[in-house]
Amino acid sequence: METAMRIVFDPAEQNALRADAREMADCDPQIAYIMERLAGEGVDLERVTSWEDLRENLGQPPLDGSAPASDVA
């Protein structure tokens, strides 16, 4: 049986995330919703996308210096 890789927050961290979510609910409800879900569910590491993959998906050059230099000054 394969175990899912998941980061789970301890109760103090959950409470802090929920408090921050409540503070943000009026100005940024989407972030507040995400923070509340993180507090309750943790992070499923099997579904995480790496920073490099996100950049590639958005058409951004790699950060390792292998991309050609742009002509923008």
C-alpha positions, -999 to 999 in steps of 0.1 A, spaced: 0 0 0 15 33 -11 13 62 14 3 97 1 29 123 8 13 152 26 24 181 48 0 185 77 1 215 100 0 212 137 -29 227 156 -11 260 164 -2 264 127 -37 256 117 -51 282 141 -26 308 128 -35 301 92 -72 304 100 -67 336 119 -48 351 89 -76 338 65 -102 356 86 -82 388 84 -78 385 46 -114 375 39 -127 410 31 -98 422 10 -87 389 -7 -113 361 -3 -95 338 -28 -63 337 -7 -84 334 25 -101 304 10 -68 288 1 -53 294 35 -84 279 52 -81 248 30 -44 245 37 -51 247 74 -77 219 72 -62 196 46 -25 203 45 -5 200 13 -7 170 -10 29 167 -22 19 144 -51 0 174 -67 26 201 -62 41 217 -93 78 228 -91 87 264 -97 107 254 -128 77 236 -143 54 266 -135 78 289 -153 80 266 -183 42 263 -185 40 301 -186 67 304 -213 93 319 -190 130 311 -195 148 290 -169 166 307 -140 198 287 -144 213 311 -170 210 286 -199 184 309 -217 198 334 -242 202 369 -229 174 393 -240 181 426 -257 161 445 -231 182 470 -212 
